[in-house]
Amino acid sequence: MRGVSFCGWEAVKDRSKSLSENQEPKSGRVYTMFHGTHLTYAKTIIDKGFERSKDGMLGPGVYVSRNIEKAKCYPLNTDKKDKVVFKLRVRVGKVKQIDGDNHPLQKSWHSNGYDCAWVPPNSNISTIKSGREEDCVWDPKRISVVGVACCVDDVKRRELRLMIRKKTKTEGCDLCHLDASDGHDVQPCWECQEDICPFQEKHVCKGRRFRERDTM
């Protein structure tokens, strides 16, 4: 049997990926979240992934929530027959809590080294009237569509779920190129911060290589 070794890397099976909305997400973990969108855009999202918004309450990013009722509200002013709620797997990376109006990092969290901004439920942000939890993810590649949580059109729901299954089976994991339908716990290398999948054959750490060269 051939062993697989990595530099400064650890894989952790997160048992709390269905974290309740009032629990703070832990940096580097993978969580189940939801995103509501118009049926018109559903196939494009499955095929090409999400696009970062140009702005928003937390600045640019992809807005998601662990509260499915929150996701069901979007898009606003849209009939429910034209809506779809995706079930997502989100690698949150480094998380910053934003819990009030005029927070110094409310729209600049990413430029300060964070991958995701989290607004806890019942926060002091006045624009969130529902008091529900909300997240903003900077990099759309951290988000994978894994299912359709809500779609009142039975035909469209089956069609979208089939697209998701085919997409997952065809593409697999970007790092190990294996089927990732059951989720791969991708984490950053402790040295160089590059993403590592526990199923890839090897990882050559640039951080360690450069450090060893400097000490020679």
MDAnalysis code that builds the backbone (N, CA, C; Angstrom):
import MDAnalysis as mda
import numpy as np

u = mda.Universe.empty(648, n_residues=216, atom_resindex=np.repeat(np.arange(216), 3), trajectory=True)
u.add_TopologyAttr("name", ["N", "CA", "C"] * 216)
u.add_TopologyAttr("resid", np.arange(1, 217))
u.add_TopologyAttr("resname", ["MET", "ARG", "GLY", "VAL", "SER", "PHE", "CYS", "GLY", "TRP", "GLU", "ALA", "VAL", "LYS", "ASP", "ARG", "SER", "LYS", "SER", "LEU", "SER", "GLU", "ASN", "GLN", "GLU", "PRO", "LYS", "SER", "GLY", "ARG", "VAL", "TYR", "THR", "MET", "PHE", "HIS", "GLY", "THR", "HIS", "LEU", "THR", "TYR", "ALA", "LYS", "THR", "ILE", "ILE", "ASP", "LYS", "GLY", "PHE", "GLU", "ARG", "SER", "LYS", "ASP", "GLY", "MET", "LEU", "GLY", "PRO", "GLY", "VAL", "TYR", "VAL", "SER", "ARG", "ASN", "ILE", "GLU", "LYS", "ALA", "LYS", "CYS", "TYR", "PRO", "LEU", "ASN", "THR", "ASP", "LYS", "LYS", "ASP", "LYS", "VAL", "VAL", "PHE", "LYS", "LEU", "ARG", "VAL", "ARG", "VAL", "GLY", "LYS", "VAL", "LYS", "GLN", "ILE", "ASP", "GLY", "ASP", "ASN", "HIS", "PRO", "LEU", "GLN", "LYS", "SER", "TRP", "HIS", "SER", "ASN", "GLY", "TYR", "ASP", "CYS", "ALA", "TRP", "VAL", "PRO", "PRO", "ASN", "SER", "ASN", "ILE", "SER", "THR", "ILE", "LYS", "SER", "GLY", "ARG", "GLU", "GLU", "ASP", "CYS", "VAL", "TRP", "ASP", "PRO", "LYS", "ARG", "ILE", "SER", "VAL", "VAL", "GLY", "VAL", "ALA", "CYS", "CYS", "VAL", "ASP", "ASP", "VAL", "LYS", "ARG", "ARG", "GLU", "LEU", "ARG", "LEU", "MET", "ILE", "ARG", "LYS", "LYS", "THR", "LYS", "THR", "GLU", "GLY", "CYS", "ASP", "LEU", "CYS", "HIS", "LEU", "ASP", "ALA", "SER", "ASP", "GLY", "HIS", "ASP", "VAL", "GLN", "PRO", "CYS", "TRP", "GLU", "CYS", "GLN", "GLU", "ASP", "ILE", "CYS", "PRO", "PHE", "GLN", "GLU", "LYS", "HIS", "VAL", "CYS", "LYS", "GLY", "ARG", "ARG", "PHE", "ARG", "GLU", "ARG", "ASP", "THR", "MET"])
u.atoms.positions = np.array([
    [0.850, -1.198, 0.000],
    [0.000, 0.000, 0.000],
    [0.883, 1.245, 0.000],
    [0.589, 2.192, -0.888],
    [1.380, 3.402, -0.971],
    [0.810, 4.463, -0.040],
    [1.641, 5.044, 0.793],
    [1.185, 6.059, 1.726],
    [1.044, 7.418, 1.055],
    [0.237, 8.262, 1.629],
    [0.045, 9.618, 1.128],
    [0.401, 10.575, 2.251],
    [1.347, 11.471, 2.007],
    [1.769, 12.394, 3.057],
    [1.621, 13.835, 2.583],
    [1.330, 14.721, 3.524],
    [1.146, 16.126, 3.218],
    [1.924, 16.959, 4.227],
    [2.253, 18.174, 3.825],
    [2.949, 19.084, 4.727],
    [1.941, 19.972, 5.430],
    [1.949, 19.928, 6.763],
    [1.117, 20.836, 7.530],
    [-0.348, 20.770, 7.191],
    [-0.899, 19.590, 7.059],
    [-2.279, 19.440, 6.619],
    [-3.003, 18.452, 7.516],
    [-4.268, 18.725, 7.769],
    [-5.057, 17.815, 8.580],
    [-6.486, 17.792, 8.048],
    [-7.048, 16.606, 7.872],
    [-8.438, 16.473, 7.436],
    [-9.309, 16.176, 8.640],
    [-10.399, 16.918, 8.768],
    [-11.309, 16.731, 9.891],
    [-12.712, 16.516, 9.342],
    [-13.342, 15.431, 9.733],
    [-14.729, 15.183, 9.346],
    [-15.616, 16.008, 10.255],
    [-16.239, 17.033, 9.692],
    [-17.044, 17.950, 10.491],
    [-18.414, 17.350, 10.752],
    [-18.681, 17.015, 11.998],
    [-19.955, 16.415, 12.357],
    [-21.048, 17.462, 12.558],
    [-20.669, 18.739, 12.473],
    [-21.656, 19.784, 12.733],
    [-21.967, 20.592, 11.480],
    [-21.949, 19.938, 10.302],
    [-22.176, 20.688, 9.069],
    [-23.612, 21.182, 8.968],
    [-24.524, 20.651, 9.798],
    [-25.879, 21.173, 9.859],
    [-26.014, 22.087, 11.076],
    [-24.977, 22.863, 11.316],
    [-24.901, 23.809, 12.417],
    [-26.158, 24.662, 12.499],
    [-26.685, 24.831, 13.712],
    [-27.869, 25.668, 13.859],
    [-27.490, 27.118, 13.588],
    [-28.469, 27.930, 13.216],
    [-28.166, 29.278, 12.747],
    [-27.586, 30.192, 13.825],
    [-27.812, 29.866, 15.097],
    [-27.285, 30.741, 16.145],
    [-25.884, 30.335, 16.612],
    [-25.328, 29.279, 16.018],
    [-23.978, 28.863, 16.358],
    [-22.990, 29.505, 15.391],
    [-21.912, 30.023, 15.925],
    [-20.911, 30.675, 15.074],
    [-20.163, 29.639, 14.244],
    [-20.052, 29.830, 12.918],
    [-19.313, 28.878, 12.083],
    [-17.830, 28.915, 12.420],
    [-17.199, 27.750, 12.474],
    [-15.782, 27.671, 12.769],
    [-14.987, 27.800, 11.481],
    [-13.946, 28.592, 11.525],
    [-13.117, 28.810, 10.343],
    [-12.560, 27.495, 9.820],
    [-12.549, 27.349, 8.500],
    [-11.976, 26.178, 7.871],
    [-12.903, 24.994, 7.748],
    [-14.145, 25.113, 8.209],
    [-15.082, 23.993, 8.160],
    [-16.007, 24.082, 6.938],
    [-16.763, 23.009, 6.752],
    [-17.706, 22.916, 5.639],
    [-19.116, 22.806, 6.213],
    [-20.029, 23.654, 5.731],
    [-21.375, 23.669, 6.283],
    [-22.445, 23.612, 5.187],
    [-23.596, 23.093, 5.555],
    [-24.752, 23.102, 4.674],
    [-25.444, 24.459, 4.789],
    [-25.669, 25.098, 3.636],
    [-26.357, 26.389, 3.609],
    [-27.345, 26.394, 2.442],
    [-28.056, 27.513, 2.294],
    [-29.086, 27.615, 1.271],
    [-29.007, 28.953, 0.551],
    [-29.476, 28.946, -0.694],
    [-29.491, 30.175, -1.492],
    [-30.745, 30.183, -2.356],
    [-31.522, 31.257, -2.285],
    [-32.718, 31.386, -3.089],
    [-32.455, 32.220, -4.336],
    [-32.953, 31.766, -5.480],
    [-32.753, 32.493, -6.725],
    [-33.951, 32.299, -7.638],
    [-33.953, 32.988, -8.759],
    [-35.039, 32.863, -9.735],
    [-34.787, 31.632, -10.601],
    [-35.843, 30.947, -10.956],
    [-35.720, 29.751, -11.794],
    [-34.977, 30.030, -13.102],
    [-35.070, 31.262, -13.574],
    [-34.408, 31.645, -14.817],
    [-32.895, 31.425, -14.743],
    [-32.327, 31.619, -13.542],
    [-30.877, 31.541, -13.386],
    [-30.398, 30.188, -12.851],
    [-31.327, 29.312, -12.522],
    [-30.975, 28.066, -11.837],
    [-30.014, 27.193, -12.641],
    [-30.295, 26.966, -13.918],
    [-29.455, 26.091, -14.724],
    [-28.059, 26.668, -14.914],
    [-27.972, 27.988, -15.070],
    [-26.660, 28.631, -15.228],
    [-25.824, 28.476, -13.972],
    [-26.456, 28.600, -12.802],
    [-25.733, 28.442, -11.540],
    [-25.199, 27.024, -11.404],
    [-26.027, 26.034, -11.745],
    [-25.576, 24.641, -11.667],
    [-24.439, 24.385, -12.640],
    [-24.555, 24.929, -13.847],
    [-23.576, 24.667, -14.897],
    [-22.270, 25.432, -14.708],
    [-22.363, 26.715, -14.315],
    [-21.169, 27.562, -14.277],
    [-20.805, 28.069, -12.885],
    [-21.658, 27.804, -11.918],
    [-21.378, 28.269, -10.566],
    [-21.941, 29.660, -10.310],
    [-21.788, 30.110, -9.086],
    [-22.282, 31.427, -8.694],
    [-21.353, 32.533, -9.186],
    [-21.914, 33.730, -9.280],
    [-21.131, 34.927, -9.553],
    [-21.201, 35.840, -8.341],
    [-20.079, 36.444, -8.021],
    [-20.032, 37.364, -6.886],
    [-20.853, 38.623, -7.200],
    [-21.708, 39.032, -6.274],
    [-22.468, 40.268, -6.459],
    [-21.515, 41.460, -6.394],
    [-21.921, 42.566, -7.009],
    [-21.065, 43.748, -7.017],
    [-21.084, 44.480, -5.685],
    [-22.178, 44.334, -4.948],
    [-22.287, 45.003, -3.649],
    [-23.416, 44.365, -2.859],
    [-23.640, 44.870, -1.669],
    [-24.679, 44.353, -0.800],
    [-24.438, 44.837, 0.612],
    [-25.245, 44.364, 1.546],
    [-25.103, 44.776, 2.940],
    [-23.709, 44.504, 3.479],
    [-23.108, 43.394, 3.022],
    [-21.764, 43.015, 3.463],
    [-20.735, 43.201, 2.350],
    [-21.101, 43.979, 1.336],
    [-20.211, 44.202, 0.218],
    [-20.336, 43.109, -0.834],
    [-19.393, 43.015, -1.749],
    [-19.430, 41.998, -2.814],
    [-19.321, 40.588, -2.244],
    [-19.984, 39.637, -2.911],
    [-19.901, 38.246, -2.483],
    [-21.143, 37.477, -2.883],
    [-21.199, 36.221, -2.467],
    [-22.381, 35.377, -2.685],
    [-23.093, 35.252, -1.341],
    [-24.354, 35.664, -1.310],
    [-25.114, 35.686, -0.061],
    [-25.869, 34.370, 0.143],
    [-25.647, 33.747, 1.291],
    [-26.246, 32.458, 1.623],
    [-26.692, 32.482, 3.080],
    [-27.422, 31.442, 3.480],
    [-27.869, 31.368, 4.872],
    [-28.031, 29.919, 5.297],
    [-27.816, 29.646, 6.574],
    [-28.096, 28.317, 7.118],
    [-29.582, 28.172, 7.430],
    [-30.315, 29.271, 7.365],
    [-31.749, 29.284, 7.630],
    [-32.486, 29.191, 6.296],
    [-33.111, 28.049, 6.026],
    [-33.790, 27.860, 4.748],
    [-34.955, 28.831, 4.583],
    [-35.590, 29.235, 5.679],
    [-36.692, 30.194, 5.589],
    [-36.193, 31.546, 5.082],
    [-34.973, 31.881, 5.430],
    [-34.366, 33.111, 4.920],
    [-34.176, 33.005, 3.416],
    [-33.653, 31.864, 2.955],
    [-33.403, 31.659, 1.526],
    [-34.700, 31.661, 0.725],
    [-35.778, 31.161, 1.319],
    [-37.072, 31.100, 0.623],
    [-37.635, 32.487, 0.315],
    [-37.152, 33.493, 0.995],
    [-37.639, 34.865, 0.779],
    [-37.082, 35.487, -0.495],
    [-36.057, 34.851, -1.061],
    [-35.382, 35.444, -2.213],
    [-35.644, 34.651, -3.492],
    [-35.651, 35.374, -4.641],
    [-35.551, 36.828, -4.818],
    [-36.788, 37.533, -4.243],
    [-36.610, 38.746, -3.798],
    [-37.710, 39.521, -3.237],
    [-38.731, 39.856, -4.324],
    [-39.958, 40.013, -3.911],
    [-41.045, 40.407, -4.818],
    [-41.178, 39.464, -6.013],
    [-41.018, 38.174, -5.750],
    [-41.113, 37.157, -6.797],
    [-42.093, 36.079, -6.368],
    [-42.954, 35.643, -7.290],
    [-43.909, 34.583, -6.991],
    [-43.162, 33.294, -6.663],
    [-43.671, 32.530, -5.702],
    [-42.971, 31.325, -5.268],
    [-42.827, 30.282, -6.368],
    [-43.688, 30.314, -7.365],
    [-43.570, 29.362, -8.478],
    [-42.359, 29.660, -9.360],
    [-41.811, 30.869, -9.241],
    [-40.641, 31.261, -10.029],
    [-39.348, 31.191, -9.217],
    [-39.435, 30.652, -7.998],
    [-38.269, 30.593, -7.122],
    [-37.717, 29.175, -7.014],
    [-36.455, 29.089, -6.692],
    [-35.833, 27.811, -6.357],
    [-34.830, 28.071, -5.237],
    [-34.783, 27.160, -4.280],
    [-33.804, 27.255, -3.188],
    [-32.820, 26.106, -3.342],
    [-31.555, 26.456, -3.519],
    [-30.503, 25.440, -3.636],
    [-29.955, 25.056, -2.269],
    [-29.670, 23.776, -2.112],
    [-28.929, 23.301, -0.951],
    [-27.458, 23.330, -1.333],
    [-26.633, 23.897, -0.467],
    [-25.229, 24.124, -0.791],
    [-24.289, 23.466, 0.208],
    [-23.099, 23.202, -0.245],
    [-21.999, 22.831, 0.645],
    [-20.991, 23.961, 0.555],
    [-20.743, 24.635, 1.694],
    [-19.919, 25.844, 1.703],
    [-18.674, 25.658, 2.550],
    [-17.517, 25.882, 1.945],
    [-16.247, 25.903, 2.676],
    [-16.029, 27.349, 3.126],
    [-16.277, 27.614, 4.396],
    [-16.328, 29.005, 4.846],
    [-14.965, 29.683, 4.931],
    [-13.886, 28.904, 5.050],
    [-12.577, 29.534, 5.197],
    [-12.487, 30.303, 6.502],
    [-11.850, 31.461, 6.454],
    [-11.690, 32.286, 7.652],
    [-12.913, 33.194, 7.784],
    [-13.578, 33.128, 8.937],
    [-14.870, 33.792, 9.123],
    [-14.747, 35.024, 10.025],
    [-15.423, 36.106, 9.602],
    [-15.503, 37.321, 10.420],
    [-16.954, 37.571, 10.812],
    [-17.223, 37.747, 12.089],
    [-18.569, 38.050, 12.562],
    [-18.849, 39.548, 12.423],
    [-19.952, 39.860, 11.775],
    [-20.414, 41.250, 11.639],
    [-21.751, 41.328, 12.352],
    [-21.811, 42.028, 13.466],
    [-23.009, 41.951, 14.313],
    [-23.679, 43.285, 14.616],
    [-23.350, 44.321, 13.853],
    [-23.994, 45.602, 14.121],
    [-23.778, 46.596, 13.000],
    [-24.625, 47.616, 12.961],
    [-24.473, 48.670, 11.957],
    [-23.130, 49.378, 12.120],
    [-22.592, 49.819, 10.982],
    [-21.336, 50.581, 10.967],
    [-20.158, 49.815, 11.545],
    [-20.203, 48.489, 11.420],
    [-19.049, 47.681, 11.838],
    [-17.854, 48.091, 10.976],
    [-16.671, 48.261, 11.556],
    [-15.509, 48.734, 10.783],
    [-15.123, 47.839, 9.611],
    [-15.513, 46.546, 9.668],
    [-15.170, 45.632, 8.573],
    [-16.411, 45.156, 7.812],
    [-17.511, 45.886, 7.942],
    [-18.770, 45.422, 7.342],
    [-18.653, 45.144, 5.852],
    [-17.901, 45.958, 5.133],
    [-17.728, 45.736, 3.703],
    [-16.270, 45.521, 3.299],
    [-15.392, 45.506, 4.275],
    [-13.962, 45.366, 3.955],
    [-13.345, 44.118, 4.583],
    [-14.183, 43.173, 5.034],
    [-13.680, 41.966, 5.695],
    [-12.750, 41.170, 4.799],
    [-13.045, 41.098, 3.494],
    [-12.192, 40.291, 2.619],
    [-10.816, 40.913, 2.461],
    [-10.748, 42.227, 2.318],
    [-9.440, 42.887, 2.177],
    [-8.631, 42.817, 3.465],
    [-9.285, 42.394, 4.556],
    [-8.584, 42.212, 5.827],
    [-8.302, 40.735, 6.116],
    [-8.371, 39.900, 5.093],
    [-7.937, 38.509, 5.230],
    [-9.013, 37.481, 5.519],
    [-10.290, 37.846, 5.415],
    [-11.373, 36.905, 5.709],
    [-12.030, 36.401, 4.418],
    [-12.509, 35.148, 4.471],
    [-13.158, 34.521, 3.316],
    [-14.674, 34.613, 3.373],
    [-15.196, 34.805, 4.564],
    [-16.648, 34.789, 4.757],
    [-17.024, 35.744, 5.888],
    [-18.135, 36.463, 5.694],
    [-18.681, 37.310, 6.763],
    [-19.959, 36.658, 7.269],
    [-20.132, 36.651, 8.587],
    [-21.295, 36.008, 9.197],
    [-22.057, 36.997, 10.052],
    [-23.359, 37.118, 9.774],
    [-24.245, 37.934, 10.601],
    [-25.089, 36.989, 11.447],
    [-24.909, 36.980, 12.752],
    [-25.681, 36.068, 13.607],
    [-27.149, 36.481, 13.654],
    [-28.038, 35.570, 14.032],
    [-29.457, 35.922, 14.143],
    [-29.676, 36.972, 15.223],
    [-30.706, 37.771, 15.015],
    [-31.067, 38.828, 15.964],
    [-29.901, 39.773, 16.225],
    [-29.171, 40.087, 15.164],
    [-28.044, 41.010, 15.281],
    [-28.564, 42.444, 15.393],
    [-27.636, 43.359, 15.534],
    [-28.009, 44.768, 15.644],
    [-27.926, 45.493, 14.303],
    [-27.996, 44.716, 13.211],
    [-27.992, 45.337, 11.882],
    [-29.434, 45.675, 11.514],
    [-29.690, 46.938, 11.356],
    [-31.077, 47.421, 11.216],
    [-31.751, 46.986, 9.919],
    [-30.968, 46.716, 8.860],
    [-31.574, 46.346, 7.578],
    [-32.102, 44.913, 7.555],
    [-31.706, 44.079, 8.517],
    [-32.209, 42.708, 8.577],
    [-33.424, 42.678, 9.498],
    [-34.593, 42.882, 8.911],
    [-35.822, 42.981, 9.697],
    [-36.246, 41.629, 10.281],
    [-35.913, 40.541, 9.571],
    [-36.351, 39.209, 10.013],
    [-35.554, 38.693, 11.199],
    [-34.369, 39.235, 11.410],
    [-33.507, 38.757, 12.496],
    [-32.856, 37.423, 12.199],
    [-32.897, 36.981, 10.941],
    [-32.334, 35.680, 10.578],
    [-30.860, 35.772, 10.203],
    [-30.191, 34.666, 10.405],
    [-28.752, 34.544, 10.127],
    [-28.456, 34.734, 8.637],
    [-27.278, 35.290, 8.337],
    [-26.884, 35.512, 6.949],
    [-25.367, 35.420, 6.819],
    [-24.921, 34.935, 5.656],
    [-23.495, 34.807, 5.388],
    [-23.181, 35.382, 4.015],
    [-21.983, 35.884, 3.853],
    [-21.516, 36.362, 2.553],
    [-20.163, 35.717, 2.286],
    [-20.065, 34.982, 1.187],
    [-18.843, 34.261, 0.825],
    [-18.183, 34.984, -0.341],
    [-16.906, 35.323, -0.193],
    [-16.221, 36.099, -1.216],
    [-15.980, 35.292, -2.496],
    [-15.429, 34.105, -2.372],
    [-15.043, 33.305, -3.536],
    [-16.143, 32.302, -3.885],
    [-16.798, 32.448, -5.036],
    [-17.857, 31.509, -5.423],
    [-17.384, 30.060, -5.503],
    [-16.086, 29.836, -5.695],
    [-15.564, 28.478, -5.799],
    [-15.636, 27.728, -4.474],
    [-15.884, 28.447, -3.399],
    [-16.043, 27.804, -2.088],
    [-17.438, 27.201, -1.915],
    [-18.296, 27.427, -2.897],
    [-19.690, 26.995, -2.796],
    [-19.999, 25.939, -3.841],
    [-20.564, 24.817, -3.411],
    [-20.985, 23.752, -4.317],
    [-22.482, 23.527, -4.175],
    [-23.180, 23.464, -5.298],
    [-24.616, 23.147, -5.276],
    [-24.761, 21.636, -5.168],
    [-25.435, 21.173, -4.123],
    [-25.560, 19.728, -3.902],
    [-27.002, 19.232, -3.978],
    [-27.952, 20.161, -4.070],
    [-29.330, 19.709, -4.146],
    [-30.307, 20.851, -4.321],
    [-31.570, 20.495, -4.567],
    [-32.665, 21.469, -4.651],
    [-33.506, 21.305, -3.393],
    [-33.482, 22.304, -2.544],
    [-34.211, 22.221, -1.274],
    [-35.670, 22.590, -1.415],
    [-35.971, 23.459, -2.382],
    [-37.357, 23.900, -2.540],
    [-37.597, 24.373, -3.966],
    [-38.632, 23.806, -4.598],
    [-39.058, 24.231, -5.931],
    [-40.463, 23.663, -6.124],
    [-41.459, 24.522, -6.261],
    [-42.838, 24.052, -6.307],
    [-43.190, 23.371, -7.635],
    [-42.411, 23.653, -8.669],
    [-42.634, 23.032, -9.978],
    [-41.976, 21.654, -9.986],
    [-42.766, 20.590, -9.941],
    [-42.228, 19.234, -9.852],
    [-41.322, 18.884, -11.031],
    [-41.714, 19.276, -12.227],
    [-40.925, 18.966, -13.425],
    [-39.581, 19.678, -13.378],
    [-39.601, 20.951, -13.042],
    [-38.358, 21.723, -12.960],
    [-37.457, 21.186, -11.847],
    [-38.067, 20.800, -10.724],
    [-37.286, 20.285, -9.590],
    [-36.541, 19.014, -9.987],
    [-37.229, 18.096, -10.657],
    [-36.580, 16.857, -11.101],
    [-35.486, 17.144, -12.126],
    [-35.745, 18.087, -12.999],
    [-34.774, 18.451, -14.037],
    [-33.503, 19.035, -13.424],
    [-33.679, 19.914, -12.460],
    [-32.531, 20.544, -11.811],
    [-31.733, 19.540, -10.983],
    [-32.425, 18.653, -10.283],
    [-31.731, 17.636, -9.486],
    [-30.929, 16.696, -10.373],
    [-31.460, 16.375, -11.541],
    [-30.734, 15.527, -12.486],
    [-29.485, 16.241, -12.988],
    [-29.596, 17.526, -13.265],
    [-28.439, 18.315, -13.700],
    [-27.345, 18.308, -12.635],
    [-27.761, 18.451, -11.374],
    [-26.790, 18.485, -10.271],
    [-26.070, 17.146, -10.157],
    [-26.824, 16.054, -10.247],
    [-26.201, 14.725, -10.156],
    [-25.212, 14.491, -11.292],
    [-25.592, 14.873, -12.507],
    [-24.704, 14.696, -13.656],
    [-23.470, 15.568, -13.538],
    [-23.650, 16.796, -13.073],
    [-22.539, 17.725, -12.923],
    [-21.535, 17.212, -11.897],
    [-22.027, 16.737, -10.786],
    [-21.156, 16.219, -9.723],
    [-20.400, 14.985, -10.190],
    [-21.102, 14.092, -10.863],
    [-20.478, 12.851, -11.327],
    [-19.451, 13.112, -12.406],
    [-19.721, 14.079, -13.305],
    [-18.819, 14.368, -14.420],
    [-17.555, 15.078, -13.970],
    [-17.731, 16.107, -13.129],
    [-16.582, 16.938, -12.779],
    [-15.794, 16.390, -11.596],
    [-16.481, 15.918, -10.606],
    [-15.797, 15.439, -9.416],
    [-15.049, 16.555, -8.710],
    [-14.085, 16.186, -7.920],
    [-13.295, 17.143, -7.145],
    [-12.242, 17.800, -8.042],
    [-12.099, 19.122, -7.937],
    [-11.124, 19.842, -8.755],
    [-9.686, 19.465, -8.415],
    [-9.468, 18.953, -7.212],
    [-8.105, 18.671, -6.757],
    [-7.685, 17.221, -6.976],
    [-8.569, 16.266, -6.639],
    [-8.215, 14.849, -6.787],
    [-8.853, 14.213, -8.017],
    [-9.846, 14.929, -8.612],
    [-10.535, 14.485, -9.820],
    [-11.347, 13.200, -9.611],
    [-11.714, 12.946, -8.366],
    [-12.569, 11.803, -8.068],
    [-13.991, 12.294, -7.811],
    [-14.923, 11.357, -7.762],
    [-16.313, 11.702, -7.486],
    [-16.405, 12.359, -6.115],
    [-16.997, 13.550, -6.076],
    [-17.080, 14.291, -4.818],
    [-18.518, 14.435, -4.339],
    [-19.381, 13.537, -4.766],
    [-20.795, 13.651, -4.411],
    [-21.030, 13.530, -2.910],
    [-20.110, 12.854, -2.209],
    [-20.270, 12.708, -0.769],
    [-19.505, 13.775, 0.007],
    [-18.869, 14.696, -0.728],
    [-18.164, 15.797, -0.079],
    [-16.733, 15.463, 0.281],
    [-15.803, 16.285, -0.158],
    [-14.400, 16.130, 0.190],
    [-14.006, 17.276, 1.095],
    [-13.420, 16.970, 2.214],
    [-13.099, 17.971, 3.225],
    [-11.828, 18.724, 2.833],
    [-11.962, 19.637, 1.871],
    [-10.827, 20.420, 1.389],
    [-10.445, 21.456, 2.433],
    [-9.130, 21.537, 2.706],
    [-8.634, 22.492, 3.684],
    [-7.343, 23.116, 3.181],
    [-6.983, 24.306, 3.672],
    [-5.739, 24.937, 3.235],
    [-4.518, 24.330, 3.932],
    [-3.413, 24.255, 3.201],
    [-2.140, 23.815, 3.780],
    [-1.718, 24.813, 4.847],
    [-1.211, 24.329, 5.952],
    [-0.811, 25.214, 7.044],
    [0.364, 26.110, 6.660],
    [1.156, 25.655, 5.680],
    [2.337, 26.416, 5.286],
    [2.036, 27.410, 4.167],
    [1.578, 26.898, 3.015],
    [1.430, 27.756, 1.835],
    [-0.004, 28.206, 1.588],
    [-0.961, 27.668, 2.347],
    [-2.373, 28.040, 2.262],
    [-3.080, 27.580, 0.986],
    [-2.435, 26.742, 0.184],
    [-3.104, 26.190, -0.996],
    [-4.103, 25.124, -0.548],
    [-5.216, 25.014, -1.279],
    [-6.234, 24.019, -0.942],
    [-5.701, 22.610, -1.178],
    [-6.039, 21.691, -0.254],
    [-5.607, 20.298, -0.348],
    [-6.813, 19.395, -0.121],
    [-6.944, 18.392, -0.946],
    [-7.991, 17.388, -0.779],
    [-7.351, 16.132, -0.197],
    [-7.989, 15.478, 0.779],
    [-7.393, 14.286, 1.389],
    [-7.241, 13.113, 0.425],
    [-7.867, 13.207, -0.755],
    [-7.795, 12.105, -1.705],
    [-6.809, 12.357, -2.851],
    [-6.177, 13.542, -2.893],
    [-5.211, 13.771, -3.955],
    [-3.908, 13.035, -3.630],
    [-3.152, 12.696, -4.677],
    [-1.981, 11.833, -4.497],
    [-0.882, 12.486, -3.688],
    [-0.609, 13.767, -3.946],
    [0.441, 14.442, -3.195],
    [0.229, 15.954, -3.233],
    [0.902, 16.635, -2.340],
    [0.884, 18.092, -2.309],
    [2.309, 18.571, -2.083],
    [2.837, 19.336, -3.027],
    [4.173, 19.902, -2.884],
    [4.022, 21.293, -2.289],
    [4.453, 21.434, -1.058],
    [4.244, 22.682, -0.323],
    [5.266, 23.735, -0.741],
    [4.766, 24.824, -1.339],
    [5.650, 25.910, -1.764],
    [6.245, 26.642, -0.567],
    [5.452, 26.778, 0.483],
    [5.941, 27.478, 1.667],
    [7.135, 26.795, 2.281],
    [7.075, 25.460, 2.444],
    [8.178, 24.726, 3.032],
    [9.387, 24.744, 2.105],
    [9.136, 24.596, 0.775],
    [10.242, 24.552, -0.173],
    [11.017, 25.861, -0.154],
    [10.305, 26.996, -0.118],
    [10.969, 28.285, -0.102],
    [11.704, 28.528, 1.224],
    [11.125, 28.052, 2.335],
    [11.755, 28.228, 3.624],
    [13.045, 27.426, 3.717],
    [13.022, 26.185, 3.195],
    [14.210, 25.349, 3.222],
    [15.307, 25.922, 2.338],
    [14.908, 26.538, 1.194],
    [15.898, 27.115, 0.299],
    [16.586, 28.304, 0.964],
    [15.822, 29.096, 1.716],
    [16.382, 30.293, 2.363],
    [17.346, 29.939, 3.491],
    [17.198, 28.741, 4.073],
    [18.057, 28.358, 5.193],
    [19.299, 27.587, 4.756],
    [19.377, 27.299, 3.458],
    [20.524, 26.527, 2.954],
    [21.785, 27.404, 2.880],
])
